[in-house]
Structure formats: structure tokens, C-alpha cells
């Protein structure tokens, strides 16, 4: 019997490598893995729905659930997680020395609905009292002019979001002091270019992120995996099949990280980092599935609602194919 042929758009992560090289194959599926940077995957999936399965911005997926089409359904797999204290950049001459100095300032983000800025704005609000409407938000291309929001937004009037000019970039605006801060996933080119005009808000961001995790127990989720709803409705079994395969691929990566005979990653102290992660976060420090991530997902969904992106506050169960939320027992 022939297998169902599906395409997957996803970056080439260590935790998905076994899916990419074919050493792990989802039950009943002939998977074509298209490795692309996340910006390309998101754009092509959100605008044109080119893939059957795709890595997806968690925020974009949540916003898509409030459209009439609801084109995707997710499985509780999280290929990208990232502490974002390191992703807040400020103009050196702005006088911003601590988070509360952001109040009343101008902060850029490539897209208002982008997951990294949603986490940053939420964290700044919860931990430092910097409310979303206390900052004016500017959106547009970070390094290239003309980047639009991939999804149409309908924000409350008290949240101020402005588009930058058609020839402007956020990186250059931050360097020139035209905006005071930048909340972004990618490090801007104006940081570390030798001019010293752009710095990080949190100089010792690693310690700040450790402290944040110890307090909140949150390792922020950036991306999930979505299936085109038309594919899922025709073949509902693909959700569980894909979920099992992603979990197996990740399990093999955990084994690689635990290997001490030879380093499988080009990092001299990788083994020390793994041991530290386990001490701080437990053996399954990058969990998949709903229950281990409930608190993190609830927090993100609250942020999405507070920031005007969600029309109502969703529950984590609203995000995922129900088949992936329980398993058989013997």
C-alpha cells in the first residue's frame, strides 16, 4: 500500500534532523522535508499555504484561529524555544538603562504579531510594569524595507502601532536614534558594527534569563507545527503519526546531547551546558506535549489577548488536534 505523500516546511534543527534524513519516518507518510529559514516558511505557509505541514510562529497560528477560514491545526510540538531577554536592543544615547525606562518610548518590531515581541512585551509587563500601551510600537523591515504584517490585525485603539516609512529599516532607525528600542528575534546588523550606538538592555542576559526561569518556570515557546486543516480533516490520523515522529526525532537528539565519547556539536563545553540545563530544568528540558507546557502556553495566550491579538483568551486545548492530547495505555 502506498503511503500518503506530505510536504513539511521546517528549518534544519538538530531535533528534527532524523525526519530530514529519513531515519525517522512518520507512520503511513512519505514526508518531503523542505529545509528553509523560518521567515520563508512562515511567509509561504501563511500567504499561500504551500505546504501540507509546517513549522509556524506560535503567535501567527493563534491569530489565524480568529480568521473565518481557520486554515491550520497544530500538534503539540515546539521546534523553537528561546529566552528573549537577549533580544531587547536599545539606542545607547536613549537613556534607557532599565526596563521601566522604556515607558513612553518608541520600540520597533518587524511585525507586531511576531512571537518574540509578544513574549518580550508580556515579560516586560509582568516582571517590570511596562504595559503594552505605555510604548509606541513601530513595525517594518529590520534589514530590508517593506516588510508587511503577514496577517491582518484589528487592534484596540489604546495600542499604538505605526508603520515605518517605505525606505526605512528598523536596524538603521535604532542606530540613528529614530526609535529608542527594538524587540526582535534576529540580532540587528547595527548591533556590534563597531559604532557602539546599539546595545542590549540586559547586558548579562544569561543571568537575567536564568533568574526569569527560576521565578516563572517558563522556557518560552516560539514555534509550533501546523497541518493544513484540509489535510487533517481528510486524514485525521496524520496528527498523531506526525506527533509520534517528531517526538522520536527529538529523543534521538537528547541521546546525542548526552554523548560524552565525542562531541556531536561544535561547542567545546556542550556537555557542561547539557548538565547545567538538566540541573536547572530537568531531564526533559525541551518538552513536547500539552501538559508539560500548559503553564507556558497559558501565559502566552494571556499575552496574546492582553496585546489585542486574540479576540478572546484561548485555552491550550483550543490549539491542538485532540488526537494528540491523549495516548493509549496497556
Secondary structure per residue as TSV (DSSP state, phi and psi in degrees):
chain	resnum	aa	ss	phi	psi
A	1	X	-	360.0	133.9
A	2	X	-	-74.6	151.2
A	3	X	-	-87.8	159.0
A	4	X	E	-74.7	124.9
A	5	X	E	-89.4	121.1
A	6	X	E	-129.9	147.6
A	7	X	E	-101.9	144.4
A	8	X	E	-126.9	122.2
A	9	X	E	-98.7	118.2
A	10	X	E	-163.0	149.7
A	11	X	-	-72.6	170.4
A	12	X	-	-92.7	70.8
A	13	X	-	-79.7	156.3
A	14	X	G	-62.3	-37.1
A	15	X	G	-74.6	-8.9
A	16	X	G	-117.2	6.8
A	17	X	H	-60.3	-38.2
A	18	X	H	-66.4	-28.5
A	19	X	H	-73.0	-36.6
A	20	X	H	-70.6	-40.1
A	21	X	H	-88.4	-3.5
A	22	X	T	85.7	1.7
A	23	X	S	-71.2	-20.0
A	24	X	S	-118.3	127.1
A	25	X	-	-124.5	127.5
A	26	X	-	-62.1	140.1
A	27	X	T	-55.6	125.0
A	28	X	T	76.0	8.0
A	29	X	E	-125.1	133.9
A	30	X	E	-99.3	102.8
A	31	X	E	-96.7	126.5
A	32	X	E	-99.9	110.9
A	33	X	E	-94.0	116.5
A	34	X	E	-106.0	106.7
A	35	X	E	-85.8	119.2
A	36	X	-	-145.1	154.0
A	37	X	-	-59.3	152.5
A	38	X	H	-61.7	-36.9
A	39	X	H	-59.6	-39.8
A	40	X	H	-68.8	-45.3
A	41	X	H	-58.1	-48.5
A	42	X	H	-63.2	-46.3
A	43	X	H	-59.8	-48.5
A	44	X	H	-68.4	-34.8
A	45	X	H	-75.7	-44.4
A	46	X	H	-71.1	-39.0
A	47	X	H	-83.2	-40.4
A	48	X	H	-124.2	-6.4
A	49	X	-	52.1	48.7
A	50	X	-	-73.9	-22.6
A	51	X	-	-113.5	155.4
A	52	X	S	-75.5	-36.1
A	53	X	E	-136.6	144.6
A	54	X	E	-156.8	146.5
A	55	X	E	-61.1	141.2
A	56	X	E	-146.1	137.9
A	57	X	E	-49.6	127.7
A	58	X	H	-59.9	-40.9
A	59	X	H	-66.1	-45.6
A	60	X	H	-60.3	-40.3
A	61	X	H	-62.8	-45.5
A	62	X	H	-60.2	-44.8
A	63	X	H	-60.8	-38.5
A	64	X	H	-64.0	-23.3
A	65	X	T	-70.4	-13.6
A	66	X	T	-100.5	7.2
A	67	X	S	-89.8	158.8
A	68	X	S	-63.1	-36.9
A	69	X	S	-75.3	-31.9
A	70	X	-	42.8	67.5
A	71	X	-	-74.6	-12.3
A	72	X	E	-130.3	159.4
A	73	X	E	-135.7	140.4
A	74	X	E	-99.5	160.8
A	75	X	E	-115.6	150.6
A	76	X	E	-78.3	61.5
A	77	X	E	-118.9	138.0
A	78	X	E	-131.3	83.2
A	79	X	E	-67.9	-19.6
A	80	X	E	-129.0	127.4
A	81	X	E	-134.1	150.6
A	82	X	-	-165.6	126.3
A	83	X	-	-71.1	136.1
A	84	X	-	-112.0	12.6
A	85	X	G	-61.1	-31.7
A	86	X	G	-72.8	-9.3
A	87	X	G	-103.2	16.6
A	88	X	E	-108.7	112.5
A	89	X	E	-111.3	144.1
A	90	X	E	-132.3	154.8
A	91	X	E	-75.1	129.8
A	92	X	T	-60.1	-28.7
A	93	X	T	-93.1	9.6
A	94	X	S	-80.9	-15.6
A	95	X	-	80.7	8.1
A	96	X	-	-83.8	113.2
A	97	X	-	-117.5	-22.8
A	98	X	S	-142.7	163.7
A	99	X	G	-54.2	-41.0
A	100	X	G	-64.9	-17.6
A	101	X	G	-68.1	-11.2
A	102	X	G	-74.5	-17.9
A	103	X	T	-61.3	129.9
A	104	X	T	81.3	5.4
A	105	X	-	-100.3	179.4
A	106	X	E	-107.9	120.3
A	107	X	E	-123.2	131.7
A	108	X	E	-95.1	152.2
A	109	X	E	-148.5	140.1
A	110	X	S	-54.1	-42.0
A	111	X	-	-141.5	138.4
A	112	X	T	-61.2	-37.4
A	113	X	T	-84.5	0.8
A	114	X	-	-60.8	139.8
A	115	X	H	-61.3	-45.7
A	116	X	H	-57.7	-49.4
A	117	X	H	-63.8	-30.5
A	118	X	H	-62.1	-46.1
A	119	X	H	-62.8	-43.1
A	120	X	H	-62.0	-48.8
A	121	X	H	-62.1	-39.6
A	122	X	H	-66.1	-44.2
A	123	X	H	-63.5	-42.7
A	124	X	H	-62.8	-36.2
A	125	X	H	-70.0	-50.1
A	126	X	H	-66.4	-44.2
A	127	X	H	-92.0	-24.9
A	128	X	H	-132.2	1.0
A	129	X	-	75.2	18.5
A	130	X	-	-92.7	94.5
A	131	X	-	-72.7	154.8
A	132	X	G	-59.5	-34.6
A	133	X	G	-89.7	7.6
A	134	X	G	-91.4	-0.7
A	135	X	S	-127.0	144.9
A	136	X	E	-93.1	126.7
A	137	X	E	-101.9	132.1
A	138	X	E	-116.1	134.3
A	139	X	E	-125.3	150.7
A	140	X	S	156.7	-174.0
A	141	X	-	-64.2	137.5
A	142	X	S	-76.0	-46.9
A	143	X	S	-117.9	-21.0
A	144	X	S	-124.5	137.7
A	145	X	T	-66.9	155.9
A	146	X	T	92.1	13.1
A	147	X	-	-74.3	122.2
A	148	X	-	-94.9	166.1
A	149	X	-	-66.9	132.8
A	150	X	S	-74.0	-21.0
A	151	X	S	-125.2	141.5
A	152	X	-	-68.9	132.1
A	153	X	-	-112.1	147.7
A	154	X	-	-130.9	88.3
A	155	X	-	-95.5	153.2
A	156	X	-	-60.3	151.5
A	157	X	T	-64.8	-26.3
A	158	X	T	-75.6	-11.0
A	159	X	S	-96.5	118.8
A	160	X	-	-97.5	113.7
A	161	X	E	-127.7	126.8
A	162	X	E	-124.9	141.4
A	163	X	E	-79.6	139.8
A	164	X	-	-79.3	170.1
A	165	X	-	-66.1	159.9
A	166	X	T	-65.8	-17.1
A	167	X	T	-109.0	0.8
A	168	X	-	-92.0	156.7
A	169	X	-	-129.7	148.5
A	170	X	H	-65.4	-37.5
A	171	X	H	-60.8	-45.8
A	172	X	H	-70.2	-38.7
A	173	X	H	-61.3	-39.0
A	174	X	H	-66.4	-43.2
A	175	X	H	-59.5	-38.8
A	176	X	H	-88.6	-1.4
A	177	X	T	79.6	15.0
A	178	X	S	-77.8	-22.5
A	179	X	S	-126.8	157.8
A	180	X	S	-92.6	-26.2
A	181	X	E	-150.0	163.1
A	182	X	E	-139.4	124.5
A	183	X	E	-106.1	113.7
A	184	X	-	-155.0	160.8
A	185	X	S	-84.2	-41.0
A	186	X	S	-94.3	135.8
A	187	X	-	-60.3	126.2
A	188	X	-	-71.9	150.2
A	189	X	T	-64.4	-23.5
A	190	X	T	-75.8	-10.1
A	191	X	T	-88.5	126.5
A	192	X	T	77.3	20.1
A	193	X	S	-89.9	9.1
A	194	X	S	93.6	-9.3
A	195	X	S	-90.8	-21.2
A	196	X	-	72.9	13.7
A	197	X	-	-85.1	-15.2
A	198	X	E	-122.2	127.4
A	199	X	E	-130.7	169.3
A	200	X	E	-85.9	143.7
A	201	X	S	-64.7	-42.9
A	202	X	-	-101.9	102.0
A	203	X	T	-61.8	-51.3
A	204	X	T	-95.3	71.6
A	205	X	H	-68.6	-28.6
A	206	X	H	-62.9	-45.6
A	207	X	H	-65.6	-39.7
A	208	X	H	-61.1	-39.4
A	209	X	H	-72.8	-36.0
A	210	X	H	-62.0	-46.3
A	211	X	H	-62.1	-40.3
A	212	X	H	-62.0	-44.9
A	213	X	H	-66.2	-42.2
A	214	X	H	-60.6	-33.9
A	215	X	H	-79.8	-43.9
A	216	X	H	-103.0	-21.6
A	217	X	-	62.7	28.0
A	218	X	-	-108.6	124.0
A	219	X	-	-109.7	100.3
A	220	X	-	-56.3	133.6
A	221	X	E	-87.5	127.3
A	222	X	E	-98.6	-44.8
A	223	X	E	-130.5	151.7
A	224	X	E	-122.6	-170.0
A	225	X	E	-122.9	129.3
A	226	X	E	-118.0	153.3
A	227	X	E	-116.2	137.7
A	228	X	E	-56.6	130.6
A	229	X	H	-60.0	-34.2
A	230	X	H	-63.6	-35.8
A	231	X	H	-68.7	-46.1
A	232	X	H	-61.8	-42.4
A	233	X	H	-67.4	-31.7
A	234	X	H	-77.4	-34.2
A	235	X	-	-136.1	74.1
A	236	X	T	-60.1	-20.8
A	237	X	T	-69.0	-15.9
A	238	X	H	-66.5	-27.9
A	239	X	H	-61.6	-49.6
A	240	X	H	-69.5	-37.9
A	241	X	H	-62.3	-45.1
A	242	X	H	-66.4	-42.5
A	243	X	H	-59.4	-46.2
A	244	X	H	-60.3	-40.8
A	245	X	H	-68.4	-42.2
A	246	X	H	-62.5	-39.7
A	247	X	H	-64.5	-41.4
A	248	X	H	-66.2	-40.9
A	249	X	H	-61.3	-42.8
A	250	X	H	-65.5	-38.9
A	251	X	H	-57.9	-40.6
A	252	X	H	-65.7	-32.9
A	253	X	H	-69.6	-39.6
A	254	X	H	-56.4	-41.5
A	255	X	H	-62.9	-42.7
A	256	X	H	-61.6	-41.5
A	257	X	H	-66.3	-27.5
A	258	X	H	-83.1	-9.5
A	259	X	-	-69.5	130.3
A	260	X	-	-115.6	-4.9
A	261	X	S	-68.3	-35.2
A	262	X	S	-155.6	147.1
A	263	X	-	-77.3	125.4
A	264	X	S	-92.8	-7.4
A	265	X	S	-121.8	147.3
A	266	X	S	-82.9	58.9
A	267	X	-	-131.6	118.8
A	268	X	T	-58.2	-35.9
A	269	X	T	-113.5	36.3
A	270	X	H	-58.5	-41.2
A	271	X	H	-62.4	-36.6
A	272	X	H	-67.6	-38.3
A	273	X	H	-64.7	-40.0
A	274	X	H	-64.3	-44.5
A	275	X	H	-63.5	-39.0
A	276	X	H	-65.6	-43.6
A	277	X	H	-58.7	-41.1
A	278	X	H	-68.1	-38.9
A	279	X	H	-62.2	-43.4
A	280	X	H	-78.6	-38.0
A	281	X	H	-123.4	-4.8
A	282	X	-	94.4	169.5
A	283	X	S	-64.1	-38.9
A	284	X	-	-95.7	74.8
A	285	X	T	-83.4	-3.6
A	286	X	T	-131.3	65.4
A	287	X	-	-72.2	145.9
A	288	X	-	-103.1	173.3
A	289	X	S	91.9	163.1
A	290	X	S	-75.5	-56.1
A	291	X	G	-61.2	-43.1
A	292	X	G	-65.9	-14.6
A	293	X	G	-114.1	8.4
A	294	X	H	-56.7	-50.3
A	295	X	H	-61.8	-42.8
A	296	X	H	-63.5	-44.4
A	297	X	H	-67.5	-41.7
A	298	X	H	-59.7	-40.4
A	299	X	H	-64.5	-45.5
A	300	X	H	-63.0	-42.4
A	301	X	H	-65.3	-33.0
A	302	X	H	-65.4	-43.5
A	303	X	H	-60.5	-44.4
A	304	X	H	-58.7	-40.9
A	305	X	H	-69.6	-46.7
A	306	X	H	-63.0	-29.7
A	307	X	T	-92.7	10.7
A	308	X	T	80.7	8.8
A	309	X	S	-86.2	-40.1
A	310	X	S	-96.1	137.4
A	311	X	S	-79.1	-19.0
A	312	X	S	-148.7	160.6
A	313	X	-	-81.7	115.6
A	314	X	-	-79.4	161.1
A	315	X	-	-99.8	154.0
A	316	X	G	-54.3	-35.0
A	317	X	G	-62.4	-23.6
A	318	X	G	-70.1	-12.6
A	319	X	T	-89.7	-28.7
A	320	X	B	-118.6	153.7
A	321	X	-	-57.6	127.1
A	322	X	G	-60.5	-26.9
A	323	X	G	-62.0	-23.6
A	324	X	G	-91.2	1.7
A	325	X	G	-99.5	-3.2
A	326	X	-	-147.3	161.4
A	327	X	-	-137.7	156.3
A	328	X	-	-71.0	158.5
A	329	X	-	-131.4	152.2
A	330	X	-	-112.5	360.0
